[in-house]
Amino acid sequence: MTRLSNLNLIALLTLATGFVFMAGYAASSQLKPAVVGVVDLERVFNNLDSRKVSEQKILAMRDKMVEEAQVMKDELEMISAELESLEAGSATMVEMNDQAISISGKLRAFETYGQLLIEREQATALRKTYETIKEQAGQLATQMDIDLVLLNDSIPTVDLSDAAGTLQQISARRILWANQTLDITDQLLERMNGS
């Protein structure tokens, strides 16, 4: 029994000595504080050349669809005007009425499809832009020895429309204040726009 007690005592002393050395090492080695940078994401989004190009492509797509819809609307108006001059119940009137219904259905379907297509393209462009910003911010942070990049949501002013809305906007914020010397928005924009 004494032998077992001696082994337990030796094990306990070894552990205590290890903890003392570890505590001394931890106290003597100072950890480097993390370097944090901030970015005004809204300003980056609004000033990216690539984003402006993608917006132009989406606008061109929308304009083309509007033109196509206008052709269908014009055709529908012509048929409607011609229907007024036809004899009620005639075969020609029935045929043209069927045409008008068909074109009207195609027009509604085309407008719905166009709206969904434009929304999908906008969402895809936003997602790609965000992924690119994230990747470029990471590369820039690595070059500048920055450990963490946060979105500076303290920049936009709070809309004071009503108390509930104001409280919601304030509650959604994560940064109360950020030093401007750590703001890397301009460097990120220069990097991404190739300036």
N, C-alpha and C positions, 0 to 999 in steps of 0.2 A: 504494500500500500504506500509506503514511503517512496518507493521508486516511481510510482505513478504520480504522486504529488510533486516530486522533483521534476518530472518531465512536463507536467502542466505548468509549473512555475517557470521553467526554462522557455517554454513556448510563449507564455504570457510576457516575459521580459523581452524576448525577441520581437514580438509584435509591438510592444510599447516603444522599443528603441527604433524600429522602423517608422512608426508614426511620428516620433520626434524628429527624425531626419527628414521625412517627407514634409512636415510642417515647416521646418527651417528652410528647406529648398523652396517651397511655395512662397514663403515670406520674402526670400531674398531675390527671387526672379520676378521682376515686374513685367506684367503683360502689356504689350503695346496697345494703346487705345485704338479702337476702330475708327477709320476715316470714313465719314459719311458725306456723300454728295447728294444734291437735290436737282430735280429737273421739273420745269414747267411743261407738262405734257401737252396741254392745250396749245401753247405757243409753238411747240415742236410740230404738232399735227398741222396747225394752220400755216406754217411757213416752209413745209417740205416741198421741194420742187417735184419729187416723184408723186406726191399726193395730188398736186395741182394737175399733173399729167393724167392721172387715173380719173380725176373728177371730170376733166375735159372729155375723156373717152366715154364716160357714163353719160354726160350731157349730150354728146353726139349720138349715142345709141338711143337716148330718150327722144331727141329731135326727129330721128329717122322713124321711130315708132309713131310719133305724133303725126308725121306726114302720112304714113300708111293709114292711120285711123281717119285722118281727114279725107283721104280718097274714098274710104268706105262711107263716111258721112255724106260726102258730096253725091255719091252714087245713090244713097238712100233718099236724099232730098230730091234728086231728079225723078226717081221712081214715084215718090210721094206726089210730086207735082203732076206727073203723068197720070197717076191714079185718079186724080180729081177730074180729069177731062174724060175719063172712060165711063162707059155705060155700066151702071150697077148690075152685078151678077153676070156680066159677060165673061167668056172664057179668057180673054186677054186680061181682064181685071183680076180674075182669080189667079192666073199665072203670075202677074206682076205683084200681087199681094203676097203670094208665096215667096217670091224673090225678095221682097222687102223684109219679110219675117226672117228669111235665111240670112240676109245681110245684117240685119239688126242683131241676131244671135251671134254671128261671127264677130261683129264689132264689140259686143259686150265681152265675149270670150277673149278677144285680142287685147282689149284694154285691161282686163284682169290679169292676163298672162304677162303683159308688158309691165304692169306695176310690180308683180312678183319678181320678174326678171331684173328690173332696176334695183329693187330692194336687195336681192341676192348679190348683185354685182357690188353694191355699196357696202354690204356686210363683208364680202370677200376682200374688198380693197382696204377697209378699215382693219380687218384682222391681219392682212399681210403687212400693212404699214406698222401696226403695233408690234408684230413679231420682229420686223426690221429694226425698229427703234430699240426694242429690248436687247437685241443682239449687238447693235452698235453701241448702246450705252454700256454694255458689259465689256466690250473691247476697249472703249475709251476709259472706263474705270480701271481696267487692268493696266493700261499705259500710264495712268495718273496715280497709281497706287491707292485707289479708293476701294474700300472694302464693301461698301453698301451704297446703292443709289435708290433714293426714295422719290416718290412723286410729291412735289411741293403743292399741296392742296390749300395752303394758307394764302396763296396769291389772289385768287378770284374774290371779289367782294361779296359779302353776304347780301342777298336780296331781302329787303325789309318789307315785303308785301304783307305778311301777316305773322303773328306770333308763332303759330304752329309750323309754318314753312321755314321761318327763320331758325327756330329751334332744331328742325330736321336738318337744315343745312349745316348748322354748327355741330350737331351730333355726328354728322357723317365725316367731318374733318378728322384727320389723323395727325397733322402737323400744326402746332400752334404758332411756331416761329422758326425760321431757318436763317442762318447767316448767309448773306449774299456771296461771300467769298467761296462758299462751297457749292454755289449754283453752277452747274456745268451745262446749262441749256444752250448757251451760245456756242460752246465748243462742240456739242452734239450736233447742232444745226449745221455748223461749218463742215463737220465731218460727213454728214449725210448728204449735204447739197454739193459737196466737192469743192467748196470755196477755199 
